[in-house]
Amino acid sequence: MYKNSQHAYAMKVILVGSSGVGKTSLVSAFFENPFDLQALPTVAPASCNATINLPGGTRVELQIWDTAGQERFQAISQMFYRDSHIAFVCYDTTTEDTVPSWVERVRSEVPDCIIFLVSTKSDTLTPEQLLKVREKGQKFVDEQEAYMHCITSANKKNGVQELFTEAAKCCTMVYQSNQPTVDLTPTGGDNKKTGCC
């Protein structure tokens, strides 16, 4: 993580998780691209750039890396994980048991990486299921010593902008205090995004 001007920060965010949990759909929703119910698994790493403008004139430049969570990509794991500041460990209700292994994998490659646990596909769940996801997510945060748990839906775009904004806020506060503790009081801000390459 580095500060490249008086009010600008730059950080690398990676998305990890099992194939099919919706990592690419999450990024597409953030960039407000059409949601594709028939999306195929990502077959190579892709990076996108986005700028988050926080209150007070602070600008955070995000480099967002996405790749499929399949074993054949282990050969590129060092390049993918290198210099990451925040990892979104993504999972749905069918892959909850993979969360500890993904957290362990991230920390083995980047020990200081800040972990966000991201539940996906919330639009497919009943209110009762959502309550269980929320409760289990908080349990995961405690067990895995993660930074926070977020519930998202790429289809409905629920929680997506908030997720990336919290990552940007985390970046600035960690830079200033050198520890992963931030004020999570909701605040406004404008986002500017560029396309994936």
SVG drawing of the C-alpha trace seen along z (x, -y; Angstrom):
<svg xmlns="http://www.w3.org/2000/svg" viewBox="-37 -17 42 45">
<polyline fill="none" stroke="black" stroke-width="0.4" points="0.0,0.0 1.4,-3.4 0.4,-7.0 1.2,-8.6 0.1,-12.2 -1.2,-14.3 -4.7,-12.7 -4.2,-9.6 -3.6,-6.1 -3.1,-3.0 -3.9,0.6 -4.3,4.1 -7.5,6.0 -7.7,9.7 -10.8,11.9 -10.4,15.5 -12.8,18.4 -14.0,21.6 -15.1,21.6 -18.7,20.5 -19.2,18.5 -19.6,15.3 -16.2,13.5 -16.3,12.2 -20.0,11.3 -19.1,9.3 -16.5,7.3 -18.9,6.8 -21.6,5.5 -19.2,3.0 -18.4,1.7 -22.2,1.8 -21.8,4.3 -24.8,6.5 -25.2,9.5 -24.8,12.7 -26.6,15.7 -24.7,18.0 -21.2,16.6 -18.4,19.1 -15.6,19.6 -12.8,17.1 -9.9,18.8 -7.1,16.3 -6.3,13.5 -7.8,10.2 -7.2,6.8 -9.4,3.7 -8.7,0.3 -11.1,-1.9 -10.9,-5.1 -12.9,-5.6 -13.4,-9.2 -14.0,-9.4 -15.2,-12.4 -12.6,-15.0 -11.0,-14.8 -9.2,-11.5 -8.9,-9.4 -8.1,-5.7 -7.0,-3.9 -7.9,-0.2 -6.3,2.4 -8.8,5.3 -7.5,8.8 -9.9,11.6 -9.2,15.2 -11.1,18.5 -10.6,20.5 -9.5,23.7 -6.5,25.8 -5.0,25.3 -4.2,21.7 -1.9,22.6 1.0,22.2 0.3,18.5 -0.6,18.0 2.6,16.1 2.1,13.5 -1.6,13.3 -1.1,12.8 2.0,10.7 1.7,7.2 -1.9,7.7 -3.3,5.4 -6.9,6.8 -8.4,10.1 -12.1,10.7 -12.6,14.4 -15.8,15.1 -18.2,17.9 -21.9,19.0 -23.9,21.3 -22.6,24.3 -18.9,23.5 -18.9,22.2 -16.6,25.1 -13.9,23.7 -13.5,20.4 -10.8,21.5 -8.6,23.0 -8.9,19.9 -8.0,17.7 -5.0,19.9 -3.9,19.8 -4.0,16.0 -2.1,15.7 0.5,18.2 1.3,16.0 0.7,12.5 0.8,12.7 -0.3,9.0 -3.1,9.1 -6.4,7.9 -9.2,10.4 -12.8,9.5 -15.2,12.4 -17.8,12.0 -21.0,13.9 -22.4,13.9 -25.8,14.6 -27.8,13.2 -30.7,12.7 -31.2,16.4 -31.8,16.8 -34.8,16.6 -34.9,14.2 -34.3,17.2 -31.3,18.3 -29.9,14.7 -30.1,14.7 -28.0,17.9 -25.5,16.5 -25.1,13.4 -24.6,15.3 -22.2,17.8 -20.3,14.9 -19.7,13.2 -18.5,16.6 -16.1,16.9 -14.8,13.4 -14.0,14.3 -12.5,17.7 -10.4,16.5 -9.5,13.2 -10.9,11.5 -11.5,7.8 -15.2,8.0 -18.0,10.0 -20.1,8.6 -23.3,10.0 -23.6,9.2 -25.7,9.9 -24.1,9.3 -27.5,9.9 -29.3,7.2 -26.1,5.2 -26.8,5.3 -23.8,4.6 -21.4,4.4 -20.5,0.6 -20.4,0.7 -17.9,3.6 -15.4,1.8 -15.9,-1.5 -15.2,0.2 -12.0,1.6 -11.0,-1.9 -11.7,-3.3 -9.7,-0.5 -6.8,-1.3 -6.6,-4.9 -7.0,-4.2 -4.4,-1.4 -2.0,-3.7 -2.5,-6.4 -2.6,-4.1 -0.5,-1.1 -3.1,1.2 -6.4,2.7 -8.8,0.7 -11.3,-1.7 -14.5,-3.6 -17.3,-1.8 -19.8,-4.6 -21.4,-4.8 -20.3,-7.9 -20.8,-9.1 -18.4,-9.2 -18.2,-9.0 -16.7,-6.2 -14.9,-6.3 -14.1,-3.1 -12.1,-2.1 -12.5,1.2 -10.9,4.5 -7.9,5.4"/>
</svg>
